[in-house]
């Protein structure tokens, strides 16, 4: 999905943390900022609802998002591109011995 780019649009990168809604994903963006008084670096996370027209993003994908017009009450972001696809987790059982029942 290609979003129209303008110079005044905000751009962010984050991880998909929810993909259960139709045409909507939740992207968590982490930023590091410095405390104004104590000058300690602090990690802050914020979640954004992002429009995913074709439902192509999956849980764990790293995506780039861009600001857009309001699509719904909470959605104001579009997917610009998928930076990194998350490999699906394949649970494989280890075979310790044969299953013949003999000791």
N, C-alpha and C positions, 0 to 999 in steps of 0.2 A: 504494500500500500504506500503510495507516494503522496506525501502531504505537500501542499504548496508552501514554499519557503519565502519568507520576507525577513528583512534585516531586524525588524523590531519584535519578532516572535521569540519567546523564551524556548530554550532547548535544554533537555536534561537526559541523563542516562540512568537506568535503574534495572532492577530485577523483578520479574513477574512473580508475585506471591499468591495470586488467586486468578483462576480462569474459569470459574463455574458459571458465570453469567453469560448470556447470549450477547455477542458482539461487544462485550466489555471485559477488560482485564484490570487488575489492580497492580500497579507498579510501585515498588518501594524505592525511593531515592534517598541515598545517604550522602550527607555532606559534613565536612569537618570545618568547624569555626572556632575562633578564639574567644574565650570569655573576656568581656570588656574590662573587668576589674582585675581578675586574677591571672589573666593571660595563659590559662591552661587550654589546651586544645580539646574540644568536645565533639563527639560524633552525634549528629542529629539525623533522625529518620523521619520521612514523611511519605504517606501513601496517596497516590493519585489514581482516580478512575480514568481509564484510557479507552477510547473507541477503537475496537478491532473489528472492522467490517467483515472480514472473511474468516474470523476465528482461527488465525494461523499461529498465534502465540500460545505457547504451552508453559506450564509451571517451571520456573527456574531459568527461563530464557533471559538473556541480557538484551534490553531494547533501548533505542533512542526515541524520545518522545518530543513532540513540538506542540506549542500552545495553539489553540484554535478558537473559533466562535463557540458559544455554549451549545452543546448538543442535547443535554438534559439538565436536570437539577444539579447533578454532581460532576458530569463529564465536561471537561474543557480542554482535553488533550487528545492528540492523534498519534498513532505510531508512525515514526519516520522510517525506521529500519530495524531489523533484527540483527544485532551485532554478533551474538553468539547463541547457538541453539544448545539446549541442555540435552545430554544423552539420556534416553529413557533408562530407568533403573530396572535391571533384569535380575530378579532374585533367583539364584541358582542354589540348589541344595547340594551339599558335598556328600559324596558316596564314601562312607567309612569302610564298609565291608559289603560282601554280596548278600543278597536277601534270600538265602536258601533256608535259613532257620537253624543251620548247624553251627556248632561252636568250635 
